[in-house]
Each structure stands twice: as structure tokens, then as C-alpha cells.
Amino acid sequence: MKRPGLLLLVLLIAAATSPANNRHWKPAKVEVTSETDVSSKLLGDKNTMHYTIETEDMIYFVEYSYNPDRHTDSHGPAVAVNELTQIAVEGRHAYVLDVTGKEVKMHISKKLKK
């Protein structure tokens, strides 16, 4: 009986100290957005959303890809353009808060210092 309780305690501690809770968020503004649609008989459809996100010291060019299959509920993130948001950068990925406050993981294709 003690083992399930101990396991639950360990899982709760691990969840509380996850990397998502320790992200270094900073204010940002999404300046430009565009979309690329690619269709292939072999691979199917793939949409890529391109965003330019500015912080006080950097400009990030990020991408979010998804499969717009009619049988799934896959769609682009609800990121507002010309609105303030939050961004956290970890390696080649950026986490951006959408209009509902949900984290959206995006790939950084390029970054420039201001």
C-alpha cells in the first residue's frame, strides 16, 4: 500500500518542477505573419505558419507546422498579430502564449539582434 502513495508523491513533485514551469518569459509582439500551404499526393497536405516576433533586444522568425486534414481538428495557433504576448526561448524552440494563454511550441528558423 505504501508504494502507490510514494509513486503518486514522486509524480506530483516531478510535475511541479517540470521545465514548463521554469520558462524565462519576456514580453514580445508578433509583427508579421504568413502561411505556406504545401500539397502532395504522397505526403498529404501541410501548412506552415510563419511569424516575426520582436522582443526588446531580438527579432525571432518562427514557424508552426500542422496537417490541415479534414478528418482531424488540426489548425494554426490563435496568435494575435500586433498584440503584446509572452515568449520563452529554449534552444531552437520558442514558446509563445496564444490569445487564450496556452503555450504554443514553435521552431526558430532565424534570430537577429536589434
C-alpha angles and dihedrals in degrees: 000000000000094000098065090048091049091047091051091050092051091049092050092051091048091050092049092053097042119139091248090068092050099053117136102234122196132178116268142168126219104225107173136015135184137166134223119201118199122186126189132169091220101041101025126221125334128180123196122196114206120204134184109208123187128201126178093274108017143046115213126197106203136176135207118194127195140163110245094203113164089227094059134057093234117142141146121283122270096245114157118226119228091012129114116254138154128262133191119191121207115172110302093347132083124200112210127186112233125211091280094050094253119142115246117196113217134178116244108225096175140357132195133191115236 
